[in-house]
């Protein structure tokens, strides 16, 4: 179950990655950040996989719940 849900759809695009990184850093080990976005967050996934050591890329999930609503789960390693 996600510890934190962050809806990015109302944030300006230039602020989104910064907000996600801050929320992810605030998680405890083993928790998950769930983000809601208006487009596929694949670039964010690639950024996290390359740059964030605590990111558990193997357990990342993303679903398109409806057009314009993507929900991604970014787990933090234990």
mmCIF file as gemmi writes it, N, C-alpha and C atoms, coordinates in Angstrom:
data_model
loop_
_atom_site.group_PDB
_atom_site.id
_atom_site.type_symbol
_atom_site.label_atom_id
_atom_site.label_alt_id
_atom_site.label_comp_id
_atom_site.label_asym_id
_atom_site.label_entity_id
_atom_site.label_seq_id
_atom_site.pdbx_PDB_ins_code
_atom_site.Cartn_x
_atom_site.Cartn_y
_atom_site.Cartn_z
_atom_site.occupancy
_atom_site.B_iso_or_equiv
_atom_site.pdbx_formal_charge
_atom_site.auth_seq_id
_atom_site.auth_asym_id
_atom_site.pdbx_PDB_model_num
ATOM 1 N N . UNK Axp A 1 ? 0.845 -1.189 0 1 0 ? 1 A 1
ATOM 2 C CA . UNK Axp A 1 ? 0 0 0 1 0 ? 1 A 1
ATOM 3 C C . UNK Axp A 1 ? 0.887 1.247 0 1 0 ? 1 A 1
ATOM 4 N N . UNK Axp A 2 ? 0.582 2.207 -0.863 1 0 ? 2 A 1
ATOM 5 C CA . UNK Axp A 2 ? 1.413 3.401 -0.927 1 0 ? 2 A 1
ATOM 6 C C . UNK Axp A 2 ? 1.389 4.188 0.371 1 0 ? 2 A 1
ATOM 7 N N . UNK Axp A 3 ? 2.521 4.719 0.731 1 0 ? 3 A 1
ATOM 8 C CA . UNK Axp A 3 ? 2.616 5.576 1.91 1 0 ? 3 A 1
ATOM 9 C C . UNK Axp A 3 ? 2.175 6.99 1.557 1 0 ? 3 A 1
ATOM 10 N N . UNK Axp A 4 ? 2.417 7.371 0.319 1 0 ? 4 A 1
ATOM 11 C CA . UNK Axp A 4 ? 2.146 8.739 -0.118 1 0 ? 4 A 1
ATOM 12 C C . UNK Axp A 4 ? 1.602 8.709 -1.542 1 0 ? 4 A 1
ATOM 13 N N . UNK Axp A 5 ? 0.573 9.494 -1.804 1 0 ? 5 A 1
ATOM 14 C CA . UNK Axp A 5 ? 0.07 9.674 -3.165 1 0 ? 5 A 1
ATOM 15 C C . UNK Axp A 5 ? 0.258 11.132 -3.534 1 0 ? 5 A 1
ATOM 16 N N . UNK Axp A 6 ? 0.81 11.346 -4.718 1 0 ? 6 A 1
ATOM 17 C CA . UNK Axp A 6 ? 1.097 12.688 -5.204 1 0 ? 6 A 1
ATOM 18 C C . UNK Axp A 6 ? 0.439 12.857 -6.57 1 0 ? 6 A 1
ATOM 19 N N . UNK Axp A 7 ? -0.538 13.763 -6.659 1 0 ? 7 A 1
ATOM 20 C CA . UNK Axp A 7 ? -1.22 14.031 -7.924 1 0 ? 7 A 1
ATOM 21 C C . UNK Axp A 7 ? -0.501 15.192 -8.603 1 0 ? 7 A 1
ATOM 22 N N . UNK Axp A 8 ? 0.125 14.901 -9.717 1 0 ? 8 A 1
ATOM 23 C CA . UNK Axp A 8 ? 0.939 15.888 -10.423 1 0 ? 8 A 1
ATOM 24 C C . UNK Axp A 8 ? 0.176 16.67 -11.484 1 0 ? 8 A 1
ATOM 25 N N . UNK Axp A 9 ? -1.036 16.275 -11.758 1 0 ? 9 A 1
ATOM 26 C CA . UNK Axp A 9 ? -1.751 16.827 -12.915 1 0 ? 9 A 1
ATOM 27 C C . UNK Axp A 9 ? -1.985 18.33 -12.835 1 0 ? 9 A 1
ATOM 28 N N . UNK Axp A 10 ? -2.052 18.894 -11.644 1 0 ? 10 A 1
ATOM 29 C CA . UNK Axp A 10 ? -2.285 20.338 -11.526 1 0 ? 10 A 1
ATOM 30 C C . UNK Axp A 10 ? -1.004 21.144 -11.367 1 0 ? 10 A 1
ATOM 31 N N . UNK Axp A 11 ? 0.123 20.466 -11.29 1 0 ? 11 A 1
ATOM 32 C CA . UNK Axp A 11 ? 1.408 21.161 -11.157 1 0 ? 11 A 1
ATOM 33 C C . UNK Axp A 11 ? 1.961 21.525 -12.532 1 0 ? 11 A 1
ATOM 34 N N . UNK Axp A 12 ? 2.643 22.657 -12.642 1 0 ? 12 A 1
ATOM 35 C CA . UNK Axp A 12 ? 3.318 22.976 -13.898 1 0 ? 12 A 1
ATOM 36 C C . UNK Axp A 12 ? 4.372 21.899 -14.197 1 0 ? 12 A 1
ATOM 37 N N . UNK Axp A 13 ? 4.515 21.502 -15.459 1 0 ? 13 A 1
ATOM 38 C CA . UNK Axp A 13 ? 5.473 20.451 -15.802 1 0 ? 13 A 1
ATOM 39 C C . UNK Axp A 13 ? 6.883 20.694 -15.261 1 0 ? 13 A 1
ATOM 40 N N . UNK Axp A 14 ? 7.324 21.928 -15.205 1 0 ? 14 A 1
ATOM 41 C CA . UNK Axp A 14 ? 8.68 22.23 -14.737 1 0 ? 14 A 1
ATOM 42 C C . UNK Axp A 14 ? 8.889 21.896 -13.26 1 0 ? 14 A 1
ATOM 43 N N . UNK Axp A 15 ? 7.82 21.751 -12.5 1 0 ? 15 A 1
ATOM 44 C CA . UNK Axp A 15 ? 7.929 21.472 -11.067 1 0 ? 15 A 1
ATOM 45 C C . UNK Axp A 15 ? 7.736 19.998 -10.721 1 0 ? 15 A 1
ATOM 46 N N . UNK Axp A 16 ? 7.27 19.208 -11.641 1 0 ? 16 A 1
ATOM 47 C CA . UNK Axp A 16 ? 6.854 17.839 -11.325 1 0 ? 16 A 1
ATOM 48 C C . UNK Axp A 16 ? 7.99 16.95 -10.847 1 0 ? 16 A 1
ATOM 49 N N . UNK Axp A 17 ? 9.082 16.885 -11.568 1 0 ? 17 A 1
ATOM 50 C CA . UNK Axp A 17 ? 10.168 15.981 -11.169 1 0 ? 17 A 1
ATOM 51 C C . UNK Axp A 17 ? 10.735 16.385 -9.81 1 0 ? 17 A 1
ATOM 52 N N . UNK Axp A 18 ? 10.852 17.668 -9.574 1 0 ? 18 A 1
ATOM 53 C CA . UNK Axp A 18 ? 11.345 18.167 -8.283 1 0 ? 18 A 1
ATOM 54 C C . UNK Axp A 18 ? 10.432 17.704 -7.151 1 0 ? 18 A 1
ATOM 55 N N . UNK Axp A 19 ? 9.131 17.797 -7.323 1 0 ? 19 A 1
ATOM 56 C CA . UNK Axp A 19 ? 8.17 17.373 -6.302 1 0 ? 19 A 1
ATOM 57 C C . UNK Axp A 19 ? 8.249 15.864 -6.064 1 0 ? 19 A 1
ATOM 58 N N . UNK Axp A 20 ? 8.39 15.101 -7.134 1 0 ? 20 A 1
ATOM 59 C CA . UNK Axp A 20 ? 8.469 13.643 -7.001 1 0 ? 20 A 1
ATOM 60 C C . UNK Axp A 20 ? 9.74 13.253 -6.251 1 0 ? 20 A 1
ATOM 61 N N . UNK Axp A 21 ? 10.846 13.852 -6.599 1 0 ? 21 A 1
ATOM 62 C CA . UNK Axp A 21 ? 12.111 13.537 -5.915 1 0 ? 21 A 1
ATOM 63 C C . UNK Axp A 21 ? 12.018 13.876 -4.421 1 0 ? 21 A 1
ATOM 64 N N . UNK Axp A 22 ? 11.443 15.013 -4.088 1 0 ? 22 A 1
ATOM 65 C CA . UNK Axp A 22 ? 11.32 15.406 -2.682 1 0 ? 22 A 1
ATOM 66 C C . UNK Axp A 22 ? 10.417 14.439 -1.916 1 0 ? 22 A 1
ATOM 67 N N . UNK Axp A 23 ? 9.297 14.062 -2.514 1 0 ? 23 A 1
ATOM 68 C CA . UNK Axp A 23 ? 8.38 13.134 -1.85 1 0 ? 23 A 1
ATOM 69 C C . UNK Axp A 23 ? 9.015 11.757 -1.698 1 0 ? 23 A 1
ATOM 70 N N . UNK Axp A 24 ? 9.755 11.315 -2.698 1 0 ? 24 A 1
ATOM 71 C CA . UNK Axp A 24 ? 10.411 10.006 -2.63 1 0 ? 24 A 1
ATOM 72 C C . UNK Axp A 24 ? 11.472 10.003 -1.533 1 0 ? 24 A 1
ATOM 73 N N . UNK Axp A 25 ? 12.242 11.065 -1.443 1 0 ? 25 A 1
ATOM 74 C CA . UNK Axp A 25 ? 13.279 11.153 -0.414 1 0 ? 25 A 1
ATOM 75 C C . UNK Axp A 25 ? 12.686 11.122 0.986 1 0 ? 25 A 1
ATOM 76 N N . UNK Axp A 26 ? 11.469 11.633 1.152 1 0 ? 26 A 1
ATOM 77 C CA . UNK Axp A 26 ? 10.824 11.675 2.468 1 0 ? 26 A 1
ATOM 78 C C . UNK Axp A 26 ? 10.29 10.315 2.917 1 0 ? 26 A 1
ATOM 79 N N . UNK Axp A 27 ? 10.207 9.355 1.992 1 0 ? 27 A 1
ATOM 80 C CA . UNK Axp A 27 ? 9.716 8.024 2.338 1 0 ? 27 A 1
ATOM 81 C C . UNK Axp A 27 ? 10.71 7.278 3.212 1 0 ? 27 A 1
ATOM 82 N N . UNK Axp A 28 ? 10.19 6.39 4.024 1 0 ? 28 A 1
ATOM 83 C CA . UNK Axp A 28 ? 11.037 5.439 4.735 1 0 ? 28 A 1
ATOM 84 C C . UNK Axp A 28 ? 11.373 4.289 3.796 1 0 ? 28 A 1
ATOM 85 N N . UNK Axp A 29 ? 12.457 3.588 4.08 1 0 ? 29 A 1
ATOM 86 C CA . UNK Axp A 29 ? 12.821 2.418 3.283 1 0 ? 29 A 1
ATOM 87 C C . UNK Axp A 29 ? 11.656 1.431 3.275 1 0 ? 29 A 1
ATOM 88 N N . UNK Axp A 30 ? 11.371 0.866 2.104 1 0 ? 30 A 1
ATOM 89 C CA . UNK Axp A 30 ? 10.299 -0.108 1.96 1 0 ? 30 A 1
ATOM 90 C C . UNK Axp A 30 ? 8.94 0.489 1.641 1 0 ? 30 A 1
ATOM 91 N N . UNK Axp A 31 ? 8.814 1.817 1.7 1 0 ? 31 A 1
ATOM 92 C CA . UNK Axp A 31 ? 7.548 2.46 1.358 1 0 ? 31 A 1
ATOM 93 C C . UNK Axp A 31 ? 7.49 2.736 -0.14 1 0 ? 31 A 1
ATOM 94 N N . UNK Axp A 32 ? 6.3 3.097 -0.61 1 0 ? 32 A 1
ATOM 95 C CA . UNK Axp A 32 ? 6.071 3.346 -2.029 1 0 ? 32 A 1
ATOM 96 C C . UNK Axp A 32 ? 5.445 4.713 -2.229 1 0 ? 32 A 1
ATOM 97 N N . UNK Axp A 33 ? 5.924 5.417 -3.231 1 0 ? 33 A 1
ATOM 98 C CA . UNK Axp A 33 ? 5.315 6.676 -3.649 1 0 ? 33 A 1
ATOM 99 C C . UNK Axp A 33 ? 4.427 6.372 -4.844 1 0 ? 33 A 1
ATOM 100 N N . UNK Axp A 34 ? 3.16 6.738 -4.752 1 0 ? 34 A 1
ATOM 101 C CA . UNK Axp A 34 ? 2.231 6.591 -5.864 1 0 ? 34 A 1
ATOM 102 C C . UNK Axp A 34 ? 2.039 7.965 -6.48 1 0 ? 34 A 1
ATOM 103 N N . UNK Axp A 35 ? 2.249 8.062 -7.774 1 0 ? 35 A 1
ATOM 104 C CA . UNK Axp A 35 ? 2.027 9.335 -8.461 1 0 ? 35 A 1
ATOM 105 C C . UNK Axp A 35 ? 0.898 9.185 -9.468 1 0 ? 35 A 1
ATOM 106 N N . UNK Axp A 36 ? 0.157 10.263 -9.629 1 0 ? 36 A 1
ATOM 107 C CA . UNK Axp A 36 ? -0.901 10.344 -10.628 1 0 ? 36 A 1
ATOM 108 C C . UNK Axp A 36 ? -0.455 11.414 -11.614 1 0 ? 36 A 1
ATOM 109 N N . UNK Axp A 37 ? -0.458 11.06 -12.894 1 0 ? 37 A 1
ATOM 110 C CA . UNK Axp A 37 ? 0.088 11.955 -13.915 1 0 ? 37 A 1
ATOM 111 C C . UNK Axp A 37 ? -0.843 11.986 -15.12 1 0 ? 37 A 1
ATOM 112 N N . UNK Axp A 38 ? -0.707 13.011 -15.954 1 0 ? 38 A 1
ATOM 113 C CA . UNK Axp A 38 ? -1.55 13.137 -17.143 1 0 ? 38 A 1
ATOM 114 C C . UNK Axp A 38 ? -0.925 12.502 -18.385 1 0 ? 38 A 1
ATOM 115 N N . UNK Axp A 39 ? 0.259 11.927 -18.234 1 0 ? 39 A 1
ATOM 116 C CA . UNK Axp A 39 ? 0.912 11.227 -19.339 1 0 ? 39 A 1
ATOM 117 C C . UNK Axp A 39 ? 1.778 10.108 -18.757 1 0 ? 39 A 1
ATOM 118 N N . UNK Axp A 40 ? 2.199 9.208 -19.603 1 0 ? 40 A 1
ATOM 119 C CA . UNK Axp A 40 ? 3.038 8.09 -19.171 1 0 ? 40 A 1
ATOM 120 C C . UNK Axp A 40 ? 4.327 8.648 -18.566 1 0 ? 40 A 1
ATOM 121 N N . UNK Axp A 41 ? 4.619 8.311 -17.306 1 0 ? 41 A 1
ATOM 122 C CA . UNK Axp A 41 ? 5.8 8.866 -16.65 1 0 ? 41 A 1
ATOM 123 C C . UNK Axp A 41 ? 7.089 8.093 -16.939 1 0 ? 41 A 1
ATOM 124 N N . UNK Axp A 42 ? 7.193 7.499 -18.106 1 0 ? 42 A 1
ATOM 125 C CA . UNK Axp A 42 ? 8.386 6.728 -18.454 1 0 ? 42 A 1
ATOM 126 C C . UNK Axp A 42 ? 9.681 7.534 -18.313 1 0 ? 42 A 1
ATOM 127 N N . UNK Axp A 43 ? 9.735 8.803 -18.751 1 0 ? 43 A 1
ATOM 128 C CA . UNK Axp A 43 ? 10.979 9.56 -18.559 1 0 ? 43 A 1
ATOM 129 C C . UNK Axp A 43 ? 11.376 9.673 -17.08 1 0 ? 43 A 1
ATOM 130 N N . UNK Axp A 44 ? 10.395 9.801 -16.199 1 0 ? 44 A 1
ATOM 131 C CA . UNK Axp A 44 ? 10.677 9.85 -14.773 1 0 ? 44 A 1
ATOM 132 C C . UNK Axp A 44 ? 11.225 8.508 -14.296 1 0 ? 44 A 1
ATOM 133 N N . UNK Axp A 45 ? 10.614 7.423 -14.766 1 0 ? 45 A 1
ATOM 134 C CA . UNK Axp A 45 ? 11.109 6.084 -14.426 1 0 ? 45 A 1
ATOM 135 C C . UNK Axp A 45 ? 12.571 5.931 -14.85 1 0 ? 45 A 1
ATOM 136 N N . UNK Axp A 46 ? 12.902 6.325 -16.062 1 0 ? 46 A 1
ATOM 137 C CA . UNK Axp A 46 ? 14.273 6.2 -16.559 1 0 ? 46 A 1
ATOM 138 C C . UNK Axp A 46 ? 15.234 7.061 -15.736 1 0 ? 46 A 1
ATOM 139 N N . UNK Axp A 47 ? 14.796 8.249 -15.361 1 0 ? 47 A 1
ATOM 140 C CA . UNK Axp A 47 ? 15.61 9.141 -14.529 1 0 ? 47 A 1
ATOM 141 C C . UNK Axp A 47 ? 15.872 8.498 -13.158 1 0 ? 47 A 1
ATOM 142 N N . UNK Axp A 48 ? 14.817 7.974 -12.535 1 0 ? 48 A 1
ATOM 143 C CA . UNK Axp A 48 ? 14.974 7.328 -11.232 1 0 ? 48 A 1
ATOM 144 C C . UNK Axp A 48 ? 15.885 6.105 -11.333 1 0 ? 48 A 1
ATOM 145 N N . UNK Axp A 49 ? 15.683 5.298 -12.359 1 0 ? 49 A 1
ATOM 146 C CA . UNK Axp A 49 ? 16.489 4.086 -12.529 1 0 ? 49 A 1
ATOM 147 C C . UNK Axp A 49 ? 17.969 4.427 -12.667 1 0 ? 49 A 1
ATOM 148 N N . UNK Axp A 50 ? 18.266 5.511 -13.343 1 0 ? 50 A 1
ATOM 149 C CA . UNK Axp A 50 ? 19.657 5.902 -13.576 1 0 ? 50 A 1
ATOM 150 C C . UNK Axp A 50 ? 20.282 6.64 -12.396 1 0 ? 50 A 1
ATOM 151 N N . UNK Axp A 51 ? 19.484 7.423 -11.672 1 0 ? 51 A 1
ATOM 152 C CA . UNK Axp A 51 ? 20.064 8.367 -10.713 1 0 ? 51 A 1
ATOM 153 C C . UNK Axp A 51 ? 19.727 8.147 -9.239 1 0 ? 51 A 1
ATOM 154 N N . UNK Axp A 52 ? 18.716 7.348 -8.937 1 0 ? 52 A 1
ATOM 155 C CA . UNK Axp A 52 ? 18.262 7.22 -7.548 1 0 ? 52 A 1
ATOM 156 C C . UNK Axp A 52 ? 18.547 5.799 -7.058 1 0 ? 52 A 1
ATOM 157 N N . UNK Axp A 53 ? 19.595 5.673 -6.276 1 0 ? 53 A 1
ATOM 158 C CA . UNK Axp A 53 ? 20.035 4.354 -5.809 1 0 ? 53 A 1
ATOM 159 C C . UNK Axp A 53 ? 18.965 3.632 -4.99 1 0 ? 53 A 1
ATOM 160 N N . UNK Axp A 54 ? 18.161 4.361 -4.239 1 0 ? 54 A 1
ATOM 161 C CA . UNK Axp A 54 ? 17.144 3.749 -3.376 1 0 ? 54 A 1
ATOM 162 C C . UNK Axp A 54 ? 15.9 3.293 -4.137 1 0 ? 54 A 1
ATOM 163 N N . UNK Axp A 55 ? 15.793 3.618 -5.422 1 0 ? 55 A 1
ATOM 164 C CA . UNK Axp A 55 ? 14.629 3.255 -6.229 1 0 ? 55 A 1
ATOM 165 C C . UNK Axp A 55 ? 14.664 1.772 -6.572 1 0 ? 55 A 1
ATOM 166 N N . UNK Axp A 56 ? 13.577 1.076 -6.282 1 0 ? 56 A 1
ATOM 167 C CA . UNK Axp A 56 ? 13.433 -0.348 -6.581 1 0 ? 56 A 1
ATOM 168 C C . UNK Axp A 56 ? 12.779 -0.496 -7.955 1 0 ? 56 A 1
ATOM 169 N N . UNK Axp A 57 ? 13.574 -0.404 -8.999 1 0 ? 57 A 1
ATOM 170 C CA . UNK Axp A 57 ? 13.059 -0.404 -10.371 1 0 ? 57 A 1
ATOM 171 C C . UNK Axp A 57 ? 12.355 -1.704 -10.734 1 0 ? 57 A 1
ATOM 172 N N . UNK Axp A 58 ? 12.755 -2.81 -10.152 1 0 ? 58 A 1
ATOM 173 C CA . UNK Axp A 58 ? 12.141 -4.105 -10.477 1 0 ? 58 A 1
ATOM 174 C C . UNK Axp A 58 ? 10.681 -4.178 -10.044 1 0 ? 58 A 1
ATOM 175 N N . UNK Axp A 59 ? 10.299 -3.403 -9.054 1 0 ? 59 A 1
ATOM 176 C CA . UNK Axp A 59 ? 8.919 -3.448 -8.568 1 0 ? 59 A 1
ATOM 177 C C . UNK Axp A 59 ? 8.107 -2.212 -8.953 1 0 ? 59 A 1
ATOM 178 N N . UNK Axp A 60 ? 8.627 -1.414 -9.881 1 0 ? 60 A 1
ATOM 179 C CA . UNK Axp A 60 ? 7.899 -0.264 -10.417 1 0 ? 60 A 1
ATOM 180 C C . UNK Axp A 60 ? 6.678 -0.764 -11.181 1 0 ? 60 A 1
ATOM 181 N N . UNK Axp A 61 ? 5.566 -0.063 -11.027 1 0 ? 61 A 1
ATOM 182 C CA . UNK Axp A 61 ? 4.348 -0.383 -11.767 1 0 ? 61 A 1
ATOM 183 C C . UNK Axp A 61 ? 3.742 0.909 -12.299 1 0 ? 61 A 1
ATOM 184 N N . UNK Axp A 62 ? 3.139 0.815 -13.476 1 0 ? 62 A 1
ATOM 185 C CA . UNK Axp A 62 ? 2.427 1.958 -14.033 1 0 ? 62 A 1
ATOM 186 C C . UNK Axp A 62 ? 1.232 1.444 -14.825 1 0 ? 62 A 1
ATOM 187 N N . UNK Axp A 63 ? 0.068 2.052 -14.577 1 0 ? 63 A 1
ATOM 188 C CA . UNK Axp A 63 ? -1.128 1.693 -15.326 1 0 ? 63 A 1
ATOM 189 C C . UNK Axp A 63 ? -1.809 2.964 -15.821 1 0 ? 63 A 1
ATOM 190 N N . UNK Axp A 64 ? -2.431 2.844 -16.975 1 0 ? 64 A 1
ATOM 191 C CA . UNK Axp A 64 ? -3.265 3.939 -17.482 1 0 ? 64 A 1
ATOM 192 C C . UNK Axp A 64 ? -4.692 3.611 -17.058 1 0 ? 64 A 1
ATOM 193 N N . UNK Axp A 65 ? -5.181 4.294 -16.037 1 0 ? 65 A 1
ATOM 194 C CA . UNK Axp A 65 ? -6.499 4.003 -15.495 1 0 ? 65 A 1
ATOM 195 C C . UNK Axp A 65 ? -7.614 4.528 -16.377 1 0 ? 65 A 1
ATOM 196 N N . UNK Axp A 66 ? -7.334 5.591 -17.105 1 0 ? 66 A 1
ATOM 197 C CA . UNK Axp A 66 ? -8.264 6.181 -18.075 1 0 ? 66 A 1
ATOM 198 C C . UNK Axp A 66 ? -7.441 7.145 -18.906 1 0 ? 66 A 1
ATOM 199 N N . UNK Axp A 67 ? -7.95 7.597 -20.053 1 0 ? 67 A 1
ATOM 200 C CA . UNK Axp A 67 ? -7.171 8.552 -20.841 1 0 ? 67 A 1
ATOM 201 C C . UNK Axp A 67 ? -6.817 9.788 -20.001 1 0 ? 67 A 1
ATOM 202 N N . UNK Axp A 68 ? -5.543 10.103 -19.977 1 0 ? 68 A 1
ATOM 203 C CA . UNK Axp A 68 ? -5.081 11.268 -19.22 1 0 ? 68 A 1
ATOM 204 C C . UNK Axp A 68 ? -4.895 11.027 -17.739 1 0 ? 68 A 1
ATOM 205 N N . UNK Axp A 69 ? -4.934 9.751 -17.309 1 0 ? 69 A 1
ATOM 206 C CA . UNK Axp A 69 ? -4.701 9.439 -15.896 1 0 ? 69 A 1
ATOM 207 C C . UNK Axp A 69 ? -3.844 8.185 -15.79 1 0 ? 69 A 1
ATOM 208 N N . UNK Axp A 70 ? -2.564 8.422 -15.544 1 0 ? 70 A 1
ATOM 209 C CA . UNK Axp A 70 ? -1.605 7.342 -15.321 1 0 ? 70 A 1
ATOM 210 C C . UNK Axp A 70 ? -1.277 7.299 -13.837 1 0 ? 70 A 1
ATOM 211 N N . UNK Axp A 71 ? -1.233 6.098 -13.291 1 0 ? 71 A 1
ATOM 212 C CA . UNK Axp A 71 ? -0.876 5.911 -11.89 1 0 ? 71 A 1
ATOM 213 C C . UNK Axp A 71 ? 0.365 5.032 -11.843 1 0 ? 71 A 1
ATOM 214 N N . UNK Axp A 72 ? 1.421 5.564 -11.239 1 0 ? 72 A 1
ATOM 215 C CA . UNK Axp A 72 ? 2.691 4.836 -11.152 1 0 ? 72 A 1
ATOM 216 C C . UNK Axp A 72 ? 3.068 4.669 -9.687 1 0 ? 72 A 1
ATOM 217 N N . UNK Axp A 73 ? 3.647 3.513 -9.396 1 0 ? 73 A 1
ATOM 218 C CA . UNK Axp A 73 ? 4.119 3.213 -8.04 1 0 ? 73 A 1
ATOM 219 C C . UNK Axp A 73 ? 5.634 3.108 -8.069 1 0 ? 73 A 1
ATOM 220 N N . UNK Axp A 74 ? 6.266 3.977 -7.295 1 0 ? 74 A 1
ATOM 221 C CA . UNK Axp A 74 ? 7.723 4.029 -7.211 1 0 ? 74 A 1
ATOM 222 C C . UNK Axp A 74 ? 8.143 3.538 -5.833 1 0 ? 74 A 1
ATOM 223 N N . UNK Axp A 75 ? 8.547 2.281 -5.727 1 0 ? 75 A 1
ATOM 224 C CA . UNK Axp A 75 ? 8.937 1.743 -4.426 1 0 ? 75 A 1
ATOM 225 C C . UNK Axp A 75 ? 10.361 2.106 -4.04 1 0 ? 75 A 1
ATOM 226 N N . UNK Axp A 76 ? 10.563 2.259 -2.753 1 0 ? 76 A 1
ATOM 227 C CA . UNK Axp A 76 ? 11.884 2.547 -2.207 1 0 ? 76 A 1
ATOM 228 C C . UNK Axp A 76 ? 12.432 1.251 -1.591 1 0 ? 76 A 1
ATOM 229 N N . UNK Axp A 77 ? 13.678 0.955 -1.907 1 0 ? 77 A 1
ATOM 230 C CA . UNK Axp A 77 ? 14.299 -0.278 -1.393 1 0 ? 77 A 1
ATOM 231 C C . UNK Axp A 77 ? 14.276 -0.308 0.121 1 0 ? 77 A 1
ATOM 232 N N . UNK Axp A 78 ? 14.25 -1.507 0.639 1 0 ? 78 A 1
ATOM 233 C CA . UNK Axp A 78 ? 14.341 -1.724 2.098 1 0 ? 78 A 1
ATOM 234 C C . UNK Axp A 78 ? 15.765 -1.628 2.529 1 0 ? 78 A 1
